[in-house]
Amino acid sequence: MRRLALPLLALALSGCAWDAGHGFSTIDSAAVGASFEPESARRLDGSVLTDLGYVVTPEELSLEIERVDLDTLAGAGEAQAFDPAQPPEGYTLCHGGHCHALDGRLVPYEEVEAELAGGAAAFQRVVSLEVGQELDALSNETVAAPPAPSAELPETELRRARVAIGAVHLRLVASGAELGTETVELDADLPLALRPSASLDFTVDRDAPERVRIAVQVSYGARLFDGVDFAALGSGGVALDDPDDPLLLELVSNLAAAEVTATILGQK
């Protein structure tokens, strides 16, 4: 099966402080997964109901995930904590890796956090978890992601986790709404450069766990197909290849709004 790929991040930490003489945290293992988990109210026997009334049966949703970067926020001074559940001043709603600004802009989480930290702040990569694999979201596939080039973290504040998604392969059948009893098939290979991310708040120092295990999950729900007018595809099978196609742009926007969760567990 062909597979190709596509951000809120929660950080959980448990562990004990080190004894004097230990270095900083070492990444013991890392894993990255992809899933499609539509809300129960939208499920229809293997299909999902969209906000426009279409019934969509996904047959393939695979993500080509290149890597996961863990970043620090340099030059931040007194950085403010960013909680997507409580949008900062100037924003009305934060979800899916971006915030809605009062002027109508969609601003990625990292830009909001950099803004809160001051104009001179900039994210810098601390370590990359190399993936380079295609994940089948329909089967909740998970793969190992070894850190490179070194598993040992420097003393720092991890403030962001960012998933680099290089492509997505999507195959589905849609019916209902404007289509009535007719059906259309969509088969699309989408080369993308999506970077969903979310804020972290993890300190790497001599009080941090000696070894940590990292798990990252990229998830989609029924909203992946919201706003997409499948009747515009016409009858029969269609492959999207026009980058300015309104349907393609809507799909890419939904793919970029993936929910990403990450967990860091530490042990002595």
Sequence and secondary structure as in RCSB ss.txt:
>XXXX:A:sequence
MRRLALPLLALALSGCAWDAGHGFSTIDSAAVGASFEPESARRLDGSVLTDLGYVVTPEELSLEIERVDLDTLAG
AGEAQAFDPAQPPEGYTLCHGGHCHALDGRLVPYEEVEAELAGGAAAFQRVVSLEVGQELDALSNETVAAPPAPS
AELPETELRRARVAIGAVHLRLVASGAELGTETVELDADLPLALRPSASLDFTVDRDAPERVRIAVQVSYGARLF
DGVDFAALGSGGVALDDPDDPLLLELVSNLAAAEVTATILGQK
>XXXX:A:secstr
                   TT  S EEEEEEEEEEE   GGGEETTEEE TTSEEEEEEEEEEEEEEEEEEEEET
 SS     TTS  TTEEEEETTEEEETTS EEEHHHHHHHHH TT EEEEEEEEEEEEEEEGGGT EEE  EES 
SB  SEEEEEEEEEEEEEEEEEEEEEGGGTT EEEEEEEEEEEE  EEEEEEEESTTS SEEEEEEEEEE GGGG
TT  GGGG SEEE    TT HHHHHHHHHHHT EEEEEEEEE 
